[in-house]
């Protein structure tokens, strides 16, 4: 798993090599210093030879300066590598998210995807930035210090044979218990993010129903769960340092006791013991750094697992069957189409849909809430794939069209209209990046955007907040219609996209559409009969099945469901 993630370090191979070289050279110069210091104590001080003392002292200063220079270099290159890895992982994850179908996104919660893209990546990049130095330095220093310790006095060095296994056992026990807690902690972060996201998205509903206290209590519960899990995880991880220090100080005491006896017996010199203790500290510090690296690695593994889940998610919509074809006229054919969101779902959302729509026709779609009207039209641009049956455009199955071209040929205004942060002009140019002023004004006139654009502070250059904040629902709908019209699509789908505008504006928009896109196929989902009564044909959906197809006049004569809907709305108008 780690090997997979570190493959994203390829653009930073040079910095990685330089960081490792700097780390090892820094460690080497630091390890030379105790040997020089031993020479000063054992040779320079007893004989009073100032030349030796100054020579050795100068050598120590040079080694310290070189160690400092290489230390700064290692820190700089490690930071570059960590931040670079984080950037590459975010880029790879985001690119993968863009290839997801709706069903792929449904597999993860939106809040979890945000956490995996931010918090989990940050945990990994911080582990690399701060952990690379000890990870490369500690084994080198430990092995070299152990070797030099055995060279200086092999009898004293045997103490490590007792200390090292103790440290290993304690580290294993801590890691074993803290590892699953890190995974739970990231899951708790997901939950907190989800609650905050839901609350901010639905803040008007929360306030309208006076549910602030309920939402606060719900947040406090999840926040408390996160706190408790984090406290337990970091509490166990914190045991690492005192455990290491306990063994380290116990080892030093044993060495002082044994070394003091050897000095009294004449088997060892004071300078030799001083230098040996320096190497002991280096070994024990190296072991402590290795244990800290293991702790960081344990947390990173939890984040790695979550990131790899996103990267390895199998995209269920691909261009494997695509051919070099284009949508030319926009004729649509549903032939016994069945659909359900998940293969294991017990019931179909759409059942036995069979309908033929000629190029250039206007088709109205009516039905009660939950009759799968939106689901039906989302199959056309392959936002979802049909479960069985056949869906063709211009005689070709939709799977044979490259998705980029297919979706570019379909203009879609979804039931939940979405605008992005930026100017109104930026949002409109999502439909056509190089649209000129004349084209923009033309579609805005058809969508009745020109009725309110002059009242905005800066007209087309007015900045919008997230989701089109600052505009009414009707204004957002009209901007979304104008954006779709800029594409001049072969197929235009309006999913209840005029529900927030008045009847007169709705009629004006329909008249403009008929003239502007007279050769395009138009599918209009609506709640009002008046929005679709002039369509070439009207589909009535009921519980995912086509209940009737016909013109307004035919259905008004022959279909009880249509009659009831029409007359109820006429009575509403009369009132």
MOFENZI-V943637 format. One record per residue. N is the residue number from 1. RES is the residue in three letters. OMEGA is omega as a letter, one per 20 degrees, with the letter a starting at -180 (* if undefined). D_FIRST is the distance of its C-alpha to the first C-alpha in whole Angstrom. Layout:
BEGIN
N_RES_OMEGA_D_FIRST + N_RES_OMEGA_D_FIRST
END
This chain:
BEGIN
1_UNK_r_0 + 2_UNK_r_4 + 3_UNK_r_5 + 4_UNK_a_5 + 5_UNK_a_7 + 6_UNK_r_9 + 7_UNK_r_10 + 8_UNK_r_12 + 9_UNK_a_14 + 10_UNK_r_16 + 11_UNK_a_19 + 12_UNK_a_19 + 13_UNK_a_19 + 14_UNK_r_23 + 15_UNK_r_22 + 16_UNK_r_19 + 17_UNK_a_22 + 18_UNK_r_24 + 19_UNK_a_23 + 20_UNK_r_22 + 21_UNK_a_25 + 22_UNK_a_27 + 23_UNK_a_25 + 24_UNK_r_26 + 25_UNK_r_30 + 26_UNK_a_30 + 27_UNK_a_29 + 28_UNK_a_32 + 29_UNK_r_35 + 30_UNK_a_34 + 31_UNK_r_34 + 32_UNK_a_37 + 33_UNK_r_39 + 34_UNK_r_40 + 35_UNK_r_41 + 36_UNK_a_44 + 37_UNK_r_45 + 38_UNK_r_46 + 39_UNK_r_48 + 40_UNK_a_50 + 41_UNK_a_50 + 42_UNK_a_51 + 43_UNK_a_53 + 44_UNK_a_54 + 45_UNK_a_55 + 46_UNK_a_57 + 47_UNK_a_59 + 48_UNK_a_59 + 49_UNK_a_58 + 50_UNK_a_57 + 51_UNK_r_57 + 52_UNK_a_54 + 53_UNK_a_53 + 54_UNK_r_53 + 55_UNK_r_51 + 56_UNK_r_48 + 57_UNK_r_48 + 58_UNK_r_48 + 59_UNK_r_45 + 60_UNK_r_43 + 61_UNK_r_43 + 62_UNK_r_42 + 63_UNK_a_39 + 64_UNK_r_38 + 65_UNK_r_39 + 66_UNK_r_36 + 67_UNK_r_34 + 68_UNK_a_34 + 69_UNK_r_34 + 70_UNK_r_31 + 71_UNK_r_29 + 72_UNK_r_30 + 73_UNK_a_29 + 74_UNK_r_25 + 75_UNK_a_25 + 76_UNK_a_26 + 77_UNK_r_24 + 78_UNK_r_21 + 79_UNK_r_22 + 80_UNK_a_22 + 81_UNK_a_18 + 82_UNK_a_17 + 83_UNK_r_19 + 84_UNK_r_18 + 85_UNK_r_15 + 86_UNK_a_16 + 87_UNK_a_18 + 88_UNK_r_16 + 89_UNK_r_13 + 90_UNK_a_17 + 91_UNK_a_18 + 92_UNK_r_15 + 93_UNK_a_15 + 94_UNK_r_19 + 95_UNK_r_20 + 96_UNK_r_18 + 97_UNK_a_20 + 98_UNK_r_23 + 99_UNK_a_22 + 100_UNK_r_22 + 101_UNK_r_25 + 102_UNK_a_27 + 103_UNK_r_25 + 104_UNK_a_22 + 105_UNK_r_23 + 106_UNK_a_24 + 107_UNK_r_21 + 108_UNK_r_20 + 109_UNK_a_23 + 110_UNK_r_24 + 111_UNK_r_23 + 112_UNK_r_20 + 113_UNK_r_19 + 114_UNK_r_21 + 115_UNK_a_19 + 116_UNK_a_16 + 117_UNK_a_17 + 118_UNK_a_19 + 119_UNK_a_18 + 120_UNK_r_14 + 121_UNK_r_14 + 122_UNK_r_17 + 123_UNK_a_15 + 124_UNK_a_12 + 125_UNK_r_15 + 126_UNK_r_17 + 127_UNK_r_15 + 128_UNK_a_15 + 129_UNK_a_19 + 130_UNK_a_20 + 131_UNK_a_17 + 132_UNK_a_17 + 133_UNK_r_21 + 134_UNK_a_21 + 135_UNK_r_18 + 136_UNK_a_20 + 137_UNK_a_23 + 138_UNK_r_23 + 139_UNK_r_22 + 140_UNK_a_25 + 141_UNK_a_27 + 142_UNK_a_27 + 143_UNK_a_27 + 144_UNK_r_30 + 145_UNK_r_32 + 146_UNK_r_32 + 147_UNK_r_33 + 148_UNK_r_36 + 149_UNK_r_37 + 150_UNK_r_38 + 151_UNK_a_40 + 152_UNK_a_42 + 153_UNK_a_42 + 154_UNK_a_40 + 155_UNK_r_42 + 156_UNK_a_41 + 157_UNK_r_37 + 158_UNK_r_37 + 159_UNK_r_37 + 160_UNK_a_33 + 161_UNK_r_33 + 162_UNK_a_33 + 163_UNK_a_32 + 164_UNK_r_28 + 165_UNK_r_28 + 166_UNK_r_29 + 167_UNK_a_26 + 168_UNK_a_24 + 169_UNK_a_25 + 170_UNK_r_25 + 171_UNK_r_22 + 172_UNK_a_20 + 173_UNK_a_23 + 174_UNK_a_22 + 175_UNK_a_18 + 176_UNK_a_18 + 177_UNK_a_21 + 178_UNK_a_19 + 179_UNK_a_15 + 180_UNK_a_17 + 181_UNK_r_19 + 182_UNK_r_17 + 183_UNK_r_15 + 184_UNK_a_19 + 185_UNK_r_20 + 186_UNK_r_18 + 187_UNK_r_19 + 188_UNK_r_23 + 189_UNK_r_22 + 190_UNK_a_22 + 191_UNK_r_25 + 192_UNK_r_27 + 193_UNK_a_26 + 194_UNK_a_27 + 195_UNK_r_30 + 196_UNK_a_31 + 197_UNK_r_30 + 198_UNK_a_32 + 199_UNK_a_35 + 200_UNK_r_35 + 201_UNK_a_35 + 202_UNK_a_38 + 203_UNK_r_40 + 204_UNK_r_43 + 205_UNK_r_43 + 206_UNK_a_42 + 207_UNK_a_45 + 208_UNK_a_47 + 209_UNK_r_47 + 210_UNK_a_47 + 211_UNK_a_44 + 212_UNK_a_43 + 213_UNK_r_43 + 214_UNK_a_41 + 215_UNK_r_38 + 216_UNK_r_38 + 217_UNK_r_38 + 218_UNK_r_35 + 219_UNK_a_33 + 220_UNK_r_35 + 221_UNK_r_33 + 222_UNK_r_30 + 223_UNK_r_30 + 224_UNK_r_31 + 225_UNK_r_28 + 226_UNK_a_26 + 227_UNK_a_28 + 228_UNK_r_28 + 229_UNK_a_25 + 230_UNK_r_24 + 231_UNK_a_27 + 232_UNK_a_26 + 233_UNK_a_22 + 234_UNK_r_24 + 235_UNK_r_27 + 236_UNK_r_25 + 237_UNK_a_22 + 238_UNK_r_26 + 239_UNK_a_27 + 240_UNK_a_25 + 241_UNK_r_27 + 242_UNK_r_31 + 243_UNK_r_29 + 244_UNK_a_28 + 245_UNK_r_32 + 246_UNK_a_34 + 247_UNK_a_33 + 248_UNK_a_33 + 249_UNK_r_37 + 250_UNK_r_38 + 251_UNK_r_37 + 252_UNK_r_39 + 253_UNK_r_42 + 254_UNK_a_42 + 255_UNK_r_41 + 256_UNK_a_44 + 257_UNK_a_46 + 258_UNK_a_46 + 259_UNK_r_46 + 260_UNK_r_49 + 261_UNK_r_51 + 262_UNK_r_50 + 263_UNK_r_52 + 264_UNK_a_55 + 265_UNK_r_55 + 266_UNK_a_55 + 267_UNK_a_52 + 268_UNK_r_50 + 269_UNK_a_50 + 270_UNK_r_50 + 271_UNK_r_48 + 272_UNK_r_46 + 273_UNK_r_45 + 274_UNK_r_44 + 275_UNK_r_42 + 276_UNK_r_40 + 277_UNK_r_39 + 278_UNK_r_38 + 279_UNK_r_35 + 280_UNK_r_35 + 281_UNK_r_34 + 282_UNK_r_31 + 283_UNK_a_30 + 284_UNK_r_30 + 285_UNK_r_28 + 286_UNK_r_26 + 287_UNK_r_25 + 288_UNK_r_25 + 289_UNK_r_23 + 290_UNK_r_20 + 291_UNK_r_20 + 292_UNK_r_20 + 293_UNK_r_17 + 294_UNK_r_15 + 295_UNK_r_17 + 296_UNK_r_15 + 297_UNK_r_12 + 298_UNK_r_12 + 299_UNK_a_13 + 300_UNK_a_11 + 301_UNK_r_8 + 302_UNK_r_11 + 303_UNK_r_11 + 304_UNK_a_7 + 305_UNK_a_7 + 306_UNK_r_11 + 307_UNK_a_10 + 308_UNK_r_8 + 309_UNK_r_11 + 310_UNK_a_13 + 311_UNK_a_11 + 312_UNK_r_11 + 313_UNK_a_15 + 314_UNK_r_17 + 315_UNK_a_20 + 316_UNK_r_23 + 317_UNK_a_25 + 318_UNK_r_25 + 319_UNK_a_28 + 320_UNK_a_28 + 321_UNK_a_31 + 322_UNK_r_33 + 323_UNK_r_36 + 324_UNK_r_38 + 325_UNK_a_40 + 326_UNK_r_41 + 327_UNK_a_43 + 328_UNK_a_46 + 329_UNK_r_48 + 330_UNK_r_46 + 331_UNK_a_48 + 332_UNK_a_45 + 333_UNK_r_46 + 334_UNK_a_44 + 335_UNK_r_45 + 336_UNK_a_44 + 337_UNK_r_41 + 338_UNK_a_39 + 339_UNK_r_36 + 340_UNK_a_34 + 341_UNK_r_31 + 342_UNK_a_29 + 343_UNK_a_29 + 344_UNK_r_30 + 345_UNK_a_32 + 346_UNK_a_36 + 347_UNK_r_38 + 348_UNK_r_38 + 349_UNK_r_38 + 350_UNK_a_40 + 351_UNK_r_43 + 352_UNK_r_45 + 353_UNK_r_45 + 354_UNK_r_47 + 355_UNK_r_49 + 356_UNK_a_50 + 357_UNK_a_50 + 358_UNK_r_52 + 359_UNK_r_51 + 360_UNK_r_52 + 361_UNK_r_53 + 362_UNK_a_53 + 363_UNK_r_51 + 364_UNK_r_51 + 365_UNK_r_49 + 366_UNK_r_50 + 367_UNK_r_49 + 368_UNK_r_49 + 369_UNK_r_46 + 370_UNK_a_43 + 371_UNK_r_44 + 372_UNK_r_41 + 373_UNK_a_43 + 374_UNK_r_40 + 375_UNK_a_38 + 376_UNK_a_40 + 377_UNK_r_40 + 378_UNK_r_36 + 379_UNK_a_36 + 380_UNK_r_38 + 381_UNK_r_36 + 382_UNK_r_33 + 383_UNK_r_31 + 384_UNK_r_31 + 385_UNK_r_32 + 386_UNK_r_34 + 387_UNK_r_34 + 388_UNK_a_37 + 389_UNK_a_40 + 390_UNK_r_40 + 391_UNK_a_40 + 392_UNK_r_42 + 393_UNK_a_43 + 394_UNK_r_46 + 395_UNK_r_45 + 396_UNK_r_42 + 397_UNK_a_39 + 398_UNK_r_37 + 399_UNK_a_34 + 400_UNK_r_35 + 401_UNK_r_36 + 402_UNK_a_33 + 403_UNK_a_31 + 404_UNK_a_32 + 405_UNK_a_36 + 406_UNK_a_36 + 407_UNK_r_35 + 408_UNK_r_37 + 409_UNK_a_40 + 410_UNK_r_40 + 411_UNK_a_41 + 412_UNK_r_40 + 413_UNK_a_41 + 414_UNK_a_39 + 415_UNK_r_41 + 416_UNK_a_39 + 417_UNK_a_40 + 418_UNK_r_37 + 419_UNK_a_38 + 420_UNK_r_36 + 421_UNK_a_37 + 422_UNK_a_39 + 423_UNK_r_43 + 424_UNK_r_44 + 425_UNK_r_44 + 426_UNK_a_41 + 427_UNK_r_40 + 428_UNK_a_43 + 429_UNK_r_41 + 430_UNK_r_38 + 431_UNK_r_41 + 432_UNK_a_42 + 433_UNK_a_40 + 434_UNK_a_44 + 435_UNK_r_46 + 436_UNK_a_49 + 437_UNK_a_52 + 438_UNK_r_54 + 439_UNK_a_51 + 440_UNK_a_50 + 441_UNK_r_53 + 442_UNK_a_54 + 443_UNK_r_51 + 444_UNK_r_51 + 445_UNK_r_55 + 446_UNK_a_54 + 447_UNK_r_52 + 448_UNK_r_54 + 449_UNK_a_52 + 450_UNK_r_55 + 451_UNK_a_57 + 452_UNK_a_55 + 453_UNK_a_53 + 454_UNK_r_56 + 455_UNK_r_56 + 456_UNK_a_53 + 457_UNK_a_53 + 458_UNK_r_52 + 459_UNK_a_52 + 460_UNK_a_49 + 461_UNK_r_47 + 462_UNK_r_47 + 463_UNK_r_44 + 464_UNK_r_42 + 465_UNK_a_40 + 466_UNK_r_37 + 467_UNK_a_37 + 468_UNK_r_41 + 469_UNK_a_42 + 470_UNK_r_46 + 471_UNK_r_47 + 472_UNK_r_48 + 473_UNK_r_47 + 474_UNK_r_49 + 475_UNK_r_49 + 476_UNK_r_45 + 477_UNK_a_46 + 478_UNK_r_48 + 479_UNK_r_46 + 480_UNK_r_43 + 481_UNK_r_46 + 482_UNK_r_47 + 483_UNK_r_43 + 484_UNK_a_43 + 485_UNK_r_46 + 486_UNK_r_46 + 487_UNK_a_43 + 488_UNK_a_46 + 489_UNK_r_44 + 490_UNK_r_46 + 491_UNK_r_45 + 492_UNK_r_45 + 493_UNK_r_44 + 494_UNK_a_45 + 495_UNK_a_43 + 496_UNK_a_46 + 497_UNK_r_46 + 498_UNK_a_49 + 499_UNK_a_49 + 500_UNK_r_50 + 501_UNK_a_53 + 502_UNK_a_56 + 503_UNK_a_58 + 504_UNK_r_60 + 505_UNK_r_57 + 506_UNK_a_55 + 507_UNK_r_58 + 508_UNK_r_58 + 509_UNK_a_55 + 510_UNK_r_55 + 511_UNK_r_58 + 512_UNK_r_56 + 513_UNK_a_53 + 514_UNK_a_56 + 515_UNK_a_57 + 516_UNK_a_54 + 517_UNK_a_52 + 518_UNK_r_55 + 519_UNK_a_53 + 520_UNK_r_50 + 521_UNK_a_49 + 522_UNK_r_49 + 523_UNK_a_47 + 524_UNK_r_48 + 525_UNK_a_47 + 526_UNK_r_50 + 527_UNK_a_51 + 528_UNK_r_55 + 529_UNK_a_57 + 530_UNK_a_58 + 531_UNK_a_55 + 532_UNK_a_55 + 533_UNK_r_59 + 534_UNK_r_59 + 535_UNK_r_56 + 536_UNK_r_57 + 537_UNK_a_55 + 538_UNK_r_54 + 539_UNK_r_51 + 540_UNK_r_51 + 541_UNK_r_48 + 542_UNK_a_48 + 543_UNK_r_46 + 544_UNK_r_44 + 545_UNK_r_46 + 546_UNK_a_49 + 547_UNK_r_52 + 548_UNK_r_54 + 549_UNK_r_55 + 550_UNK_r_58 + 551_UNK_r_59 + 552_UNK_a_61 + 553_UNK_a_64 + 554_UNK_a_63 + 555_UNK_a_61 + 556_UNK_r_63 + 557_UNK_a_66 + 558_UNK_a_64 + 559_UNK_a_61 + 560_UNK_a_61 + 561_UNK_r_58 + 562_UNK_r_58 + 563_UNK_a_62 + 564_UNK_r_61 + 565_UNK_a_58 + 566_UNK_a_61 + 567_UNK_r_63 + 568_UNK_r_61 + 569_UNK_r_60 + 570_UNK_r_64 + 571_UNK_r_65 + 572_UNK_r_63 + 573_UNK_r_64 + 574_UNK_r_67 + 575_UNK_*_67
END
